[in-house]
Amino acid sequence: MRCVICKHGEVKPGSVTVTFERGEVTIVFKDVPAKVCDNCGEKYIEESVTKELLAKAQELIENGTQVDIRKFQSAA
Ligand SMILES: [Zn+2]
């Protein structure tokens, strides 16, 4: 698949780090499965993965977490 951002790079499967920042809260997920452009570095994360990340981040925020760095583990 060719990158839609730079139109030159090739998008390859890999893993990325995703950071959520909301006010005082910072949550970092490592090893999130994604496709990454080998030219510009644009990340393509599947919608189902994004949803899981958002749900997990919301849960942590509701539990009063301020800073959290964790490995992403898909529930799927
Ligand atoms: Zn690109």
PDB file of the backbone (N, CA, C, O) and the ligand in Angstrom, with CONECT records:
HET     ZN  A 101       1
ATOM      1  N   MET A   1       0.847  -1.196   0.000  1.00  0.00           N
ATOM      2  CA  MET A   1       0.000   0.000   0.000  1.00  0.00           C
ATOM      3  C   MET A   1       0.884   1.248   0.000  1.00  0.00           C
ATOM      4  O   MET A   1       1.874   1.315   0.729  1.00  0.00           O
ATOM      5  N   ARG A   2       0.525   2.222  -0.810  1.00  0.00           N
ATOM      6  CA  ARG A   2       1.288   3.451  -0.887  1.00  0.00           C
ATOM      7  C   ARG A   2       0.709   4.493   0.073  1.00  0.00           C
ATOM      8  O   ARG A   2      -0.501   4.576   0.285  1.00  0.00           O
ATOM      9  N   CYS A   3       1.606   5.268   0.631  1.00  0.00           N
ATOM     10  CA  CYS A   3       1.197   6.267   1.622  1.00  0.00           C
ATOM     11  C   CYS A   3       0.340   7.358   0.981  1.00  0.00           C
ATOM     12  O   CYS A   3       0.699   7.893  -0.067  1.00  0.00           O
ATOM     13  N   VAL A   4      -0.797   7.691   1.611  1.00  0.00           N
ATOM     14  CA  VAL A   4      -1.671   8.729   1.047  1.00  0.00           C
ATOM     15  C   VAL A   4      -1.200  10.135   1.404  1.00  0.00           C
ATOM     16  O   VAL A   4      -1.661  11.115   0.820  1.00  0.00           O
ATOM     17  N   ILE A   5      -0.292  10.230   2.350  1.00  0.00           N
ATOM     18  CA  ILE A   5       0.197  11.551   2.779  1.00  0.00           C
ATOM     19  C   ILE A   5       1.308  12.046   1.852  1.00  0.00           C
ATOM     20  O   ILE A   5       1.195  13.116   1.255  1.00  0.00           O
ATOM     21  N   CYS A   6       2.372  11.268   1.739  1.00  0.00           N
ATOM     22  CA  CYS A   6       3.501  11.733   0.925  1.00  0.00           C
ATOM     23  C   CYS A   6       3.461  11.177  -0.493  1.00  0.00           C
ATOM     24  O   CYS A   6       4.153  11.673  -1.382  1.00  0.00           O
ATOM     25  N   LYS A   7       2.643  10.140  -0.702  1.00  0.00           N
ATOM     26  CA  LYS A   7       2.463   9.516  -2.013  1.00  0.00           C
ATOM     27  C   LYS A   7       3.733   8.881  -2.583  1.00  0.00           C
ATOM     28  O   LYS A   7       3.779   8.539  -3.764  1.00  0.00           O
ATOM     29  N   HIS A   8       4.735   8.727  -1.770  1.00  0.00           N
ATOM     30  CA  HIS A   8       5.975   8.106  -2.226  1.00  0.00           C
ATOM     31  C   HIS A   8       6.321   6.865  -1.421  1.00  0.00           C
ATOM     32  O   HIS A   8       6.755   5.848  -1.961  1.00  0.00           O
ATOM     33  N   GLY A   9       6.120   6.975  -0.130  1.00  0.00           N
ATOM     34  CA  GLY A   9       6.542   5.894   0.758  1.00  0.00           C
ATOM     35  C   GLY A   9       5.668   4.665   0.628  1.00  0.00           C
ATOM     36  O   GLY A   9       4.543   4.710   0.129  1.00  0.00           O
ATOM     37  N   GLU A  10       6.226   3.577   1.094  1.00  0.00           N
ATOM     38  CA  GLU A  10       5.501   2.319   1.153  1.00  0.00           C
ATOM     39  C   GLU A  10       5.080   2.125   2.613  1.00  0.00           C
ATOM     40  O   GLU A  10       5.871   2.311   3.537  1.00  0.00           O
ATOM     41  N   VAL A  11       3.807   1.745   2.791  1.00  0.00           N
ATOM     42  CA  VAL A  11       3.291   1.558   4.144  1.00  0.00           C
ATOM     43  C   VAL A  11       3.522   0.114   4.565  1.00  0.00           C
ATOM     44  O   VAL A  11       3.098  -0.819   3.882  1.00  0.00           O
ATOM     45  N   LYS A  12       4.193  -0.058   5.689  1.00  0.00           N
ATOM     46  CA  LYS A  12       4.548  -1.405   6.140  1.00  0.00           C
ATOM     47  C   LYS A  12       4.050  -1.673   7.551  1.00  0.00           C
ATOM     48  O   LYS A  12       3.974  -0.764   8.378  1.00  0.00           O
ATOM     49  N   PRO A  13       3.713  -2.924   7.817  1.00  0.00           N
ATOM     50  CA  PRO A  13       3.250  -3.248   9.167  1.00  0.00           C
ATOM     51  C   PRO A  13       4.350  -3.047  10.192  1.00  0.00           C
ATOM     52  O   PRO A  13       5.519  -3.343   9.946  1.00  0.00           O
ATOM     53  N   GLY A  14       3.951  -2.542  11.336  1.00  0.00           N
ATOM     54  CA  GLY A  14       4.921  -2.327  12.406  1.00  0.00           C
ATOM     55  C   GLY A  14       4.184  -2.017  13.679  1.00  0.00           C
ATOM     56  O   GLY A  14       3.002  -2.332  13.817  1.00  0.00           O
ATOM     57  N   SER A  15       4.869  -1.409  14.599  1.00  0.00           N
ATOM     58  CA  SER A  15       4.194  -0.982  15.821  1.00  0.00           C
ATOM     59  C   SER A  15       4.646   0.427  16.163  1.00  0.00           C
ATOM     60  O   SER A  15       5.759   0.849  15.848  1.00  0.00           O
ATOM     61  N   VAL A  16       3.738   1.135  16.821  1.00  0.00           N
ATOM     62  CA  VAL A  16       3.992   2.541  17.140  1.00  0.00           C
ATOM     63  C   VAL A  16       3.666   2.811  18.595  1.00  0.00           C
ATOM     64  O   VAL A  16       3.061   1.990  19.284  1.00  0.00           O
ATOM     65  N   THR A  17       4.081   3.974  19.039  1.00  0.00           N
ATOM     66  CA  THR A  17       3.738   4.438  20.371  1.00  0.00           C
ATOM     67  C   THR A  17       2.688   5.531  20.222  1.00  0.00           C
ATOM     68  O   THR A  17       2.862   6.472  19.448  1.00  0.00           O
ATOM     69  N   VAL A  18       1.598   5.396  20.971  1.00  0.00           N
ATOM     70  CA  VAL A  18       0.517   6.377  20.895  1.00  0.00           C
ATOM     71  C   VAL A  18       0.399   7.084  22.236  1.00  0.00           C
ATOM     72  O   VAL A  18       0.337   6.440  23.284  1.00  0.00           O
ATOM     73  N   THR A  19       0.370   8.397  22.197  1.00  0.00           N
ATOM     74  CA  THR A  19       0.288   9.180  23.431  1.00  0.00           C
ATOM     75  C   THR A  19      -1.021   9.958  23.476  1.00  0.00           C
ATOM     76  O   THR A  19      -1.382  10.645  22.520  1.00  0.00           O
ATOM     77  N   PHE A  20      -1.725   9.843  24.597  1.00  0.00           N
ATOM     78  CA  PHE A  20      -2.926  10.644  24.831  1.00  0.00           C
ATOM     79  C   PHE A  20      -2.598  11.700  25.864  1.00  0.00           C
ATOM     80  O   PHE A  20      -2.018  11.395  26.907  1.00  0.00           O
ATOM     81  N   GLU A  21      -2.962  12.931  25.585  1.00  0.00           N
ATOM     82  CA  GLU A  21      -2.798  13.987  26.578  1.00  0.00           C
ATOM     83  C   GLU A  21      -4.117  14.712  26.710  1.00  0.00           C
ATOM     84  O   GLU A  21      -4.669  15.246  25.748  1.00  0.00           O
ATOM     85  N   ARG A  22      -4.601  14.710  27.943  1.00  0.00           N
ATOM     86  CA  ARG A  22      -5.843  15.428  28.224  1.00  0.00           C
ATOM     87  C   ARG A  22      -5.635  16.199  29.504  1.00  0.00           C
ATOM     88  O   ARG A  22      -5.652  15.624  30.593  1.00  0.00           O
ATOM     89  N   GLY A  23      -5.439  17.487  29.382  1.00  0.00           N
ATOM     90  CA  GLY A  23      -5.188  18.289  30.579  1.00  0.00           C
ATOM     91  C   GLY A  23      -3.959  17.779  31.300  1.00  0.00           C
ATOM     92  O   GLY A  23      -2.859  17.785  30.746  1.00  0.00           O
ATOM     93  N   GLU A  24      -4.141  17.336  32.534  1.00  0.00           N
ATOM     94  CA  GLU A  24      -3.027  16.876  33.354  1.00  0.00           C
ATOM     95  C   GLU A  24      -2.641  15.439  33.040  1.00  0.00           C
ATOM     96  O   GLU A  24      -1.604  14.956  33.493  1.00  0.00           O
ATOM     97  N   VAL A  25      -3.455  14.774  32.285  1.00  0.00           N
ATOM     98  CA  VAL A  25      -3.298  13.333  32.103  1.00  0.00           C
ATOM     99  C   VAL A  25      -2.462  13.006  30.871  1.00  0.00           C
ATOM    100  O   VAL A  25      -2.680  13.551  29.789  1.00  0.00           O
ATOM    101  N   THR A  26      -1.510  12.114  31.058  1.00  0.00           N
ATOM    102  CA  THR A  26      -0.719  11.618  29.927  1.00  0.00           C
ATOM    103  C   THR A  26      -0.712  10.106  29.973  1.00  0.00           C
ATOM    104  O   THR A  26      -0.287   9.507  30.961  1.00  0.00           O
ATOM    105  N   ILE A  27      -1.177   9.497  28.915  1.00  0.00           N
ATOM    106  CA  ILE A  27      -1.200   8.041  28.842  1.00  0.00           C
ATOM    107  C   ILE A  27      -0.479   7.618  27.561  1.00  0.00           C
ATOM    108  O   ILE A  27      -0.767   8.101  26.466  1.00  0.00           O
ATOM    109  N   VAL A  28       0.458   6.710  27.740  1.00  0.00           N
ATOM    110  CA  VAL A  28       1.275   6.261  26.607  1.00  0.00           C
ATOM    111  C   VAL A  28       1.059   4.765  26.399  1.00  0.00           C
ATOM    112  O   VAL A  28       1.204   3.970  27.328  1.00  0.00           O
ATOM    113  N   PHE A  29       0.718   4.400  25.193  1.00  0.00           N
ATOM    114  CA  PHE A  29       0.599   2.987  24.823  1.00  0.00           C
ATOM    115  C   PHE A  29       1.747   2.642  23.889  1.00  0.00           C
ATOM    116  O   PHE A  29       1.955   3.295  22.866  1.00  0.00           O
ATOM    117  N   LYS A  30       2.484   1.608  24.256  1.00  0.00           N
ATOM    118  CA  LYS A  30       3.588   1.163  23.407  1.00  0.00           C
ATOM    119  C   LYS A  30       3.191  -0.100  22.658  1.00  0.00           C
ATOM    120  O   LYS A  30       2.260  -0.807  23.045  1.00  0.00           O
ATOM    121  N   ASP A  31       3.913  -0.368  21.582  1.00  0.00           N
ATOM    122  CA  ASP A  31       3.681  -1.581  20.787  1.00  0.00           C
ATOM    123  C   ASP A  31       2.263  -1.667  20.239  1.00  0.00           C
ATOM    124  O   ASP A  31       1.666  -2.743  20.204  1.00  0.00           O
ATOM    125  N   VAL A  32       1.735  -0.538  19.816  1.00  0.00           N
ATOM    126  CA  VAL A  32       0.416  -0.540  19.185  1.00  0.00           C
ATOM    127  C   VAL A  32       0.587  -0.979  17.730  1.00  0.00           C
ATOM    128  O   VAL A  32       1.378  -0.391  16.993  1.00  0.00           O
ATOM    129  N   PRO A  33      -0.151  -2.008  17.319  1.00  0.00           N
ATOM    130  CA  PRO A  33      -0.001  -2.459  15.929  1.00  0.00           C
ATOM    131  C   PRO A  33      -0.491  -1.380  14.967  1.00  0.00           C
ATOM    132  O   PRO A  33      -1.572  -0.820  15.145  1.00  0.00           O
ATOM    133  N   ALA A  34       0.304  -1.100  13.961  1.00  0.00           N
ATOM    134  CA  ALA A  34      -0.049  -0.056  13.002  1.00  0.00           C
ATOM    135  C   ALA A  34       0.739  -0.286  11.727  1.00  0.00           C
ATOM    136  O   ALA A  34       1.662  -1.099  11.679  1.00  0.00           O
ATOM    137  N   LYS A  35       0.354   0.445  10.702  1.00  0.00           N
ATOM    138  CA  LYS A  35       1.151   0.447   9.490  1.00  0.00           C
ATOM    139  C   LYS A  35       1.852   1.795   9.435  1.00  0.00           C
ATOM    140  O   LYS A  35       1.259   2.834   9.725  1.00  0.00           O
ATOM    141  N   VAL A  36       3.109   1.759   9.062  1.00  0.00           N
ATOM    142  CA  VAL A  36       3.921   2.970   9.104  1.00  0.00           C
ATOM    143  C   VAL A  36       4.563   3.216   7.744  1.00  0.00           C
ATOM    144  O   VAL A  36       5.095   2.300   7.117  1.00  0.00           O
ATOM    145  N   CYS A  37       4.504   4.459   7.304  1.00  0.00           N
ATOM    146  CA  CYS A  37       5.131   4.829   6.034  1.00  0.00           C
ATOM    147  C   CYS A  37       6.646   4.852   6.201  1.00  0.00           C
ATOM    148  O   CYS A  37       7.166   5.456   7.139  1.00  0.00           O
ATOM    149  N   ASP A  38       7.352   4.188   5.280  1.00  0.00           N
ATOM    150  CA  ASP A  38       8.811   4.151   5.400  1.00  0.00           C
ATOM    151  C   ASP A  38       9.463   5.432   4.891  1.00  0.00           C
ATOM    152  O   ASP A  38      10.682   5.587   4.974  1.00  0.00           O
ATOM    153  N   ASN A  39       8.663   6.340   4.369  1.00  0.00           N
ATOM    154  CA  ASN A  39       9.219   7.608   3.890  1.00  0.00           C
ATOM    155  C   ASN A  39       8.947   8.747   4.875  1.00  0.00           C
ATOM    156  O   ASN A  39       9.886   9.376   5.363  1.00  0.00           O
ATOM    157  N   CYS A  40       7.677   9.018   5.171  1.00  0.00           N
ATOM    158  CA  CYS A  40       7.356  10.177   6.009  1.00  0.00           C
ATOM    159  C   CYS A  40       7.007   9.793   7.442  1.00  0.00           C
ATOM    160  O   CYS A  40       6.901  10.662   8.307  1.00  0.00           O
ATOM    161  N   GLY A  41       6.827   8.506   7.698  1.00  0.00           N
ATOM    162  CA  GLY A  41       6.561   8.081   9.071  1.00  0.00           C
ATOM    163  C   GLY A  41       5.105   8.182   9.479  1.00  0.00           C
ATOM    164  O   GLY A  41       4.777   7.974  10.647  1.00  0.00           O
ATOM    165  N   GLU A  42       4.218   8.499   8.532  1.00  0.00           N
ATOM    166  CA  GLU A  42       2.792   8.565   8.845  1.00  0.00           C
ATOM    167  C   GLU A  42       2.307   7.217   9.373  1.00  0.00           C
ATOM    168  O   GLU A  42       2.664   6.163   8.848  1.00  0.00           O
ATOM    169  N   LYS A  43       1.477   7.272  10.433  1.00  0.00           N
ATOM    170  CA  LYS A  43       0.984   6.037  11.032  1.00  0.00           C
ATOM    171  C   LYS A  43      -0.453   5.793  10.624  1.00  0.00           C
ATOM    172  O   LYS A  43      -1.272   6.711  10.584  1.00  0.00           O
ATOM    173  N   TYR A  44      -0.740   4.556  10.326  1.00  0.00           N
ATOM    174  CA  TYR A  44      -2.115   4.155  10.008  1.00  0.00           C
ATOM    175  C   TYR A  44      -2.553   3.137  11.044  1.00  0.00           C
ATOM    176  O   TYR A  44      -2.079   2.001  11.055  1.00  0.00           O
ATOM    177  N   ILE A  45      -3.450   3.547  11.903  1.00  0.00           N
ATOM    178  CA  ILE A  45      -3.924   2.649  12.954  1.00  0.00           C
ATOM    179  C   ILE A  45      -5.357   2.264  12.625  1.00  0.00           C
ATOM    180  O   ILE A  45      -6.180   3.119  12.296  1.00  0.00           O
ATOM    181  N   GLU A  46      -5.643   0.995  12.713  1.00  0.00           N
ATOM    182  CA  GLU A  46      -6.991   0.530  12.384  1.00  0.00           C
ATOM    183  C   GLU A  46      -8.006   1.081  13.371  1.00  0.00           C
ATOM    184  O   GLU A  46      -7.705   1.313  14.542  1.00  0.00           O
ATOM    185  N   GLU A  47      -9.207   1.281  12.868  1.00  0.00           N
ATOM    186  CA  GLU A  47     -10.251   1.892  13.678  1.00  0.00           C
ATOM    187  C   GLU A  47     -10.560   1.080  14.927  1.00  0.00           C
ATOM    188  O   GLU A  47     -10.799   1.639  15.997  1.00  0.00           O
ATOM    189  N   SER A  48     -10.553  -0.246  14.784  1.00  0.00           N
ATOM    190  CA  SER A  48     -10.854  -1.087  15.949  1.00  0.00           C
ATOM    191  C   SER A  48      -9.792  -0.911  17.032  1.00  0.00           C
ATOM    192  O   SER A  48     -10.097  -0.934  18.225  1.00  0.00           O
ATOM    193  N   VAL A  49      -8.549  -0.735  16.604  1.00  0.00           N
ATOM    194  CA  VAL A  49      -7.451  -0.530  17.559  1.00  0.00           C
ATOM    195  C   VAL A  49      -7.587   0.842  18.219  1.00  0.00           C
ATOM    196  O   VAL A  49      -7.394   0.979  19.427  1.00  0.00           O
ATOM    197  N   THR A  50      -7.919   1.850  17.419  1.00  0.00           N
ATOM    198  CA  THR A  50      -8.117   3.193  17.948  1.00  0.00           C
ATOM    199  C   THR A  50      -9.221   3.206  19.004  1.00  0.00           C
ATOM    200  O   THR A  50      -9.098   3.849  20.047  1.00  0.00           O
ATOM    201  N   LYS A  51     -10.284   2.492  18.715  1.00  0.00           N
ATOM    202  CA  LYS A  51     -11.410   2.419  19.661  1.00  0.00           C
ATOM    203  C   LYS A  51     -10.976   1.800  20.976  1.00  0.00           C
ATOM    204  O   LYS A  51     -11.336   2.278  22.052  1.00  0.00           O
ATOM    205  N   GLU A  52     -10.194   0.725  20.878  1.00  0.00           N
ATOM    206  CA  GLU A  52      -9.700   0.064  22.085  1.00  0.00           C
ATOM    207  C   GLU A  52      -8.807   1.003  22.894  1.00  0.00           C
ATOM    208  O   GLU A  52      -8.885   1.055  24.122  1.00  0.00           O
ATOM    209  N   LEU A  53      -7.964   1.738  22.185  1.00  0.00           N
ATOM    210  CA  LEU A  53      -7.064   2.677  22.851  1.00  0.00           C
ATOM    211  C   LEU A  53      -7.857   3.751  23.584  1.00  0.00           C
ATOM    212  O   LEU A  53      -7.555   4.080  24.731  1.00  0.00           O
ATOM    213  N   LEU A  54      -8.864   4.293  22.922  1.00  0.00           N
ATOM    214  CA  LEU A  54      -9.675   5.349  23.520  1.00  0.00           C
ATOM    215  C   LEU A  54     -10.426   4.837  24.741  1.00  0.00           C
ATOM    216  O   LEU A  54     -10.514   5.521  25.760  1.00  0.00           O
ATOM    217  N   ALA A  55     -10.971   3.618  24.629  1.00  0.00           N
ATOM    218  CA  ALA A  55     -11.719   3.031  25.740  1.00  0.00           C
ATOM    219  C   ALA A  55     -10.799   2.812  26.937  1.00  0.00           C
ATOM    220  O   ALA A  55     -11.161   3.096  28.078  1.00  0.00           O
ATOM    221  N   LYS A  56      -9.601   2.300  26.653  1.00  0.00           N
ATOM    222  CA  LYS A  56      -8.625   2.039  27.720  1.00  0.00           C
ATOM    223  C   LYS A  56      -8.177   3.346  28.375  1.00  0.00           C
ATOM    224  O   LYS A  56      -8.069   3.432  29.598  1.00  0.00           O
ATOM    225  N   ALA A  57      -7.919   4.350  27.557  1.00  0.00           N
ATOM    226  CA  ALA A  57      -7.493   5.652  28.073  1.00  0.00           C
ATOM    227  C   ALA A  57      -8.582   6.254  28.954  1.00  0.00           C
ATOM    228  O   ALA A  57      -8.297   6.797  30.021  1.00  0.00           O
ATOM    229  N   GLN A  58      -9.826   6.153  28.504  1.00  0.00           N
ATOM    230  CA  GLN A  58     -10.963   6.679  29.256  1.00  0.00           C
ATOM    231  C   GLN A  58     -11.083   6.000  30.613  1.00  0.00           C
ATOM    232  O   GLN A  58     -11.338   6.644  31.631  1.00  0.00           O
ATOM    233  N   GLU A  59     -10.891   4.665  30.603  1.00  0.00           N
ATOM    234  CA  GLU A  59     -10.960   3.879  31.836  1.00  0.00           C
ATOM    235  C   GLU A  59      -9.897   4.349  32.827  1.00  0.00           C
ATOM    236  O   GLU A  59     -10.171   4.526  34.014  1.00  0.00           O
ATOM    237  N   LEU A  60      -8.695   4.545  32.328  1.00  0.00           N
ATOM    238  CA  LEU A  60      -7.583   4.985  33.180  1.00  0.00           C
ATOM    239  C   LEU A  60      -7.853   6.376  33.751  1.00  0.00           C
ATOM    240  O   LEU A  60      -7.590   6.640  34.925  1.00  0.00           O
ATOM    241  N   ILE A  61      -8.381   7.262  32.903  1.00  0.00           N
ATOM    242  CA  ILE A  61      -8.680   8.631  33.337  1.00  0.00           C
ATOM    243  C   ILE A  61      -9.747   8.601  34.432  1.00  0.00           C
ATOM    244  O   ILE A  61      -9.644   9.316  35.429  1.00  0.00           O
ATOM    245  N   GLU A  62     -10.768   7.771  34.238  1.00  0.00           N
ATOM    246  CA  GLU A  62     -11.842   7.668  35.233  1.00  0.00           C
ATOM    247  C   GLU A  62     -11.341   7.091  36.546  1.00  0.00           C
ATOM    248  O   GLU A  62     -11.883   7.393  37.610  1.00  0.00           O
ATOM    249  N   ASN A  63     -10.307   6.260  36.471  1.00  0.00           N
ATOM    250  CA  ASN A  63      -9.714   5.701  37.688  1.00  0.00           C
ATOM    251  C   ASN A  63      -8.746   6.668  38.372  1.00  0.00           C
ATOM    252  O   ASN A  63      -8.137   6.336  39.389  1.00  0.00           O
ATOM    253  N   GLY A  64      -8.612   7.869  37.801  1.00  0.00           N
ATOM    254  CA  GLY A  64      -7.765   8.872  38.425  1.00  0.00           C
ATOM    255  C   GLY A  64      -6.294   8.787  38.036  1.00  0.00           C
ATOM    256  O   GLY A  64      -5.438   9.392  38.682  1.00  0.00           O
ATOM    257  N   THR A  65      -6.007   8.037  36.982  1.00  0.00           N
ATOM    258  CA  THR A  65      -4.625   7.939  36.515  1.00  0.00           C
ATOM    259  C   THR A  65      -4.175   9.277  35.935  1.00  0.00           C
ATOM    260  O   THR A  65      -4.920   9.935  35.208  1.00  0.00           O
ATOM    261  N   GLN A  66      -2.939   9.669  36.268  1.00  0.00           N
ATOM    262  CA  GLN A  66      -2.418  10.911  35.690  1.00  0.00           C
ATOM    263  C   GLN A  66      -1.359  10.635  34.641  1.00  0.00           C
ATOM    264  O   GLN A  66      -1.316  11.270  33.587  1.00  0.00           O
ATOM    265  N   VAL A  67      -0.507   9.674  34.954  1.00  0.00           N
ATOM    266  CA  VAL A  67       0.536   9.300  33.998  1.00  0.00           C
ATOM    267  C   VAL A  67       0.601   7.787  33.948  1.00  0.00           C
ATOM    268  O   VAL A  67       0.675   7.126  34.984  1.00  0.00           O
ATOM    269  N   ASP A  68       0.573   7.247  32.759  1.00  0.00           N
ATOM    270  CA  ASP A  68       0.611   5.804  32.636  1.00  0.00           C
ATOM    271  C   ASP A  68       1.330   5.446  31.326  1.00  0.00           C
ATOM    272  O   ASP A  68       1.042   6.003  30.268  1.00  0.00           O
ATOM    273  N   ILE A  69       2.258   4.516  31.428  1.00  0.00           N
ATOM    274  CA  ILE A  69       2.919   4.008  30.219  1.00  0.00           C
ATOM    275  C   ILE A  69       2.725   2.501  30.221  1.00  0.00           C
ATOM    276  O   ILE A  69       3.154   1.813  31.147  1.00  0.00           O
ATOM    277  N   ARG A  70       2.096   2.006  29.211  1.00  0.00           N
ATOM    278  CA  ARG A  70       1.813   0.574  29.184  1.00  0.00           C
ATOM    279  C   ARG A  70       1.944  -0.004  27.782  1.00  0.00           C
ATOM    280  O   ARG A  70       1.886   0.704  26.776  1.00  0.00           O
ATOM    281  N   LYS A  71       2.120  -1.311  27.762  1.00  0.00           N
ATOM    282  CA  LYS A  71       2.136  -2.020  26.494  1.00  0.00           C
ATOM    283  C   LYS A  71       0.703  -2.247  26.068  1.00  0.00           C
ATOM    284  O   LYS A  71      -0.137  -2.655  26.871  1.00  0.00           O
ATOM    285  N   PHE A  72       0.428  -1.985  24.818  1.00  0.00           N
ATOM    286  CA  PHE A  72      -0.925  -2.202  24.333  1.00  0.00           C
ATOM    287  C   PHE A  72      -1.175  -3.694  24.160  1.00  0.00           C
ATOM    288  O   PHE A  72      -0.389  -4.408  23.536  1.00  0.00           O
ATOM    289  N   GLN A  73      -2.292  -4.148  24.728  1.00  0.00           N
ATOM    290  CA  GLN A  73      -2.692  -5.529  24.530  1.00  0.00           C
ATOM    291  C   GLN A  73      -4.111  -5.545  24.018  1.00  0.00           C
ATOM    292  O   GLN A  73      -5.046  -5.136  24.707  1.00  0.00           O
ATOM    293  N   SER A  74      -4.254  -6.013  22.830  1.00  0.00           N
ATOM    294  CA  SER A  74      -5.573  -6.029  22.222  1.00  0.00           C
ATOM    295  C   SER A  74      -6.465  -7.053  22.920  1.00  0.00           C
ATOM    296  O   SER A  74      -6.044  -8.162  23.245  1.00  0.00           O
ATOM    297  N   ALA A  75      -7.703  -6.641  23.135  1.00  0.00           N
ATOM    298  CA  ALA A  75      -8.680  -7.538  23.752  1.00  0.00           C
ATOM    299  C   ALA A  75      -9.197  -8.533  22.718  1.00  0.00           C
ATOM    300  O   ALA A  75      -9.747  -9.579  23.065  1.00  0.00           O
ATOM    301  N   ALA A  76      -9.016  -8.197  21.458  1.00  0.00           N
ATOM    302  CA  ALA A  76      -9.517  -9.038  20.370  1.00  0.00           C
ATOM    303  C   ALA A  76      -8.740 -10.349  20.251  1.00  0.00           C
ATOM    304  O   ALA A  76      -9.040 -11.168  19.381  1.00  0.00           O
TER     305      ALA A  76
HETATM  306 ZN    ZN A 101       4.364   8.759   3.641  1.00  0.00          ZN2+
END
